[in-house]
């Protein structure tokens, strides 16, 4: 995607909001792709982008992906995303996240934010001091906490659908999975897989994450450059997007790509390179929907058991996606798009309000925001 846009002609998003507060070092972009299914729901990412243009490109792609993810998961939410330009290791502060929360509040429920790369539960607590339109809060505030474990659980459900199709088996035990990225989701995925008897090999840009996974889980850790060439059954991208491209795909030594990262394909055309190598690709926004399901249920009054039941459906959604791809002789990501777009088309005919009022948010407990602040 190019960010050199003829804005109203080329941009398919409903709104793009630029948030600027120099006193607190805040430079952020909120992108609302669609509210056809409901208010836009998506995480806030903090990353040291090389330029504003790179940040804009990322938030536009991510927010569109959230629209399709919600639709494919059967949720009544639209797609949105936010990015904060900055280093999450050194530039976080209470004022930065509270100020960003104030920007989210101005949208009055058109956009609801949760965690993403570089942002954690503590940051969401600061945002909550200024707006109720956040998810992924701690249990103390009636929230569901870190959505990463549910994302990892959903990825494993998707892996089961993949191995049934490729290896004609139902159990992951004994297989080898290479995980790219050992942050919140990647670590949780590695932990769950090792308990299932899977051989896990991982990497992470952050040496602390890599050492933690090696020490606590006993997994083999390799360099970020060599992870693509690890001999494995499943390659699981769990870091940033755009990692499947003309340079990396020829290096892969796997039969399946199934991970939690968003926008794994640098371009849609790269899916053909995977197919040419006989590698099954699990469309990212279908297999990584567990976290979104988790936080969406938080708005109705959270139930972990209900979240697990809905995340289990990722297995069935992917099976159906692969069947459609085979029947219609198209690629899996194209089949996923058709499923999502069909639901959007049907719901679009229903006249609905797309904002979420504060009194519609059903936390386990009710807090006075001013008192919390």
SULGINOR-V80876 format. One record per backbone hydrogen bond with DSSP energy under -0.5 kcal/mol. NH is the residue of the N-H (numbers start at 1). CO is the residue of the C=O. Records with the same first field share a line. If there is no record, write none. Layout:
NH = CO  CO
This chain:
5 = 3
7 = 5
9 = 6
10 = 6
11 = 6  7
14 = 32
15 = 32
17 = 30
19 = 17  28
20 = 18
21 = 26
24 = 21
25 = 22
26 = 21
27 = 25
28 = 19
29 = 83
30 = 17
31 = 81
32 = 15  30
33 = 31  79
34 = 79
40 = 110
41 = 78
42 = 112
44 = 114
45 = 82
46 = 117
47 = 84
49 = 47
55 = 51
56 = 52
57 = 53
58 = 54
59 = 55
60 = 56
61 = 57
62 = 58
63 = 59
64 = 60
65 = 61
66 = 62
67 = 63
68 = 64
69 = 65
70 = 66
71 = 67
72 = 68
73 = 69
74 = 70  71
75 = 70
77 = 75
78 = 39
79 = 34
80 = 41
81 = 31
82 = 43
83 = 29
84 = 45
85 = 27  83
86 = 47  84
88 = 86
90 = 87
91 = 87
97 = 93
98 = 94
99 = 95
100 = 96
101 = 97
102 = 98
103 = 99
104 = 100
105 = 101
106 = 102
107 = 103  104
108 = 105
110 = 107
112 = 40
113 = 133
114 = 42
116 = 44
119 = 116
124 = 120
125 = 121
126 = 122
127 = 123
128 = 124
129 = 125  126
130 = 127
131 = 127
134 = 132
135 = 113
141 = 138
142 = 139
143 = 138
145 = 137
151 = 147
152 = 148
153 = 149
154 = 150
155 = 151
156 = 152
157 = 153
158 = 154
159 = 155
160 = 156
161 = 157
162 = 158
163 = 159
164 = 160
165 = 161
166 = 162
167 = 163
168 = 163
169 = 163
174 = 197
175 = 172
177 = 199
178 = 234
179 = 177  201
180 = 178  236
181 = 179  203
187 = 183
188 = 184
189 = 185
190 = 186
191 = 187
192 = 188
193 = 189
194 = 190
195 = 191
196 = 192  193
197 = 194
198 = 193
199 = 175
200 = 198
201 = 177
202 = 220
203 = 179
207 = 205
210 = 206
211 = 207
212 = 208
213 = 209
214 = 210
215 = 211
216 = 212
217 = 213
218 = 213  214
219 = 213
220 = 200
222 = 202
227 = 223
229 = 226
230 = 227
232 = 230  253
233 = 176
234 = 176
235 = 256
236 = 178  234
237 = 235
238 = 180  236
242 = 263
244 = 264
245 = 243
249 = 245
251 = 248
252 = 248  249
253 = 228  230
255 = 233
256 = 233
257 = 280
258 = 235  256
261 = 237
266 = 244
270 = 267
271 = 268
272 = 269
273 = 269
274 = 270
275 = 271
276 = 272
277 = 273
278 = 275
279 = 274
280 = 255  278
282 = 257  280
283 = 281
286 = 283
287 = 283
288 = 284
289 = 286
291 = 288
293 = 289
294 = 290
295 = 291
296 = 292
297 = 293
298 = 294
299 = 295  296
300 = 297
301 = 297  298
307 = 303
308 = 304
309 = 305
310 = 306
311 = 307
312 = 308
313 = 309  310
314 = 311
315 = 312
316 = 312
317 = 313
318 = 314
319 = 315
320 = 316
321 = 317
322 = 318
323 = 319
324 = 320
325 = 321
326 = 322
327 = 323
328 = 324
329 = 325
330 = 325
334 = 331
335 = 331
336 = 332
337 = 333
338 = 334
339 = 335
340 = 336
341 = 337
342 = 338
343 = 339
344 = 340
345 = 341
346 = 342
347 = 343
348 = 344
349 = 345  346
350 = 347
351 = 349
357 = 355
360 = 357
361 = 358
362 = 299  360
363 = 361
369 = 367
372 = 368
373 = 369
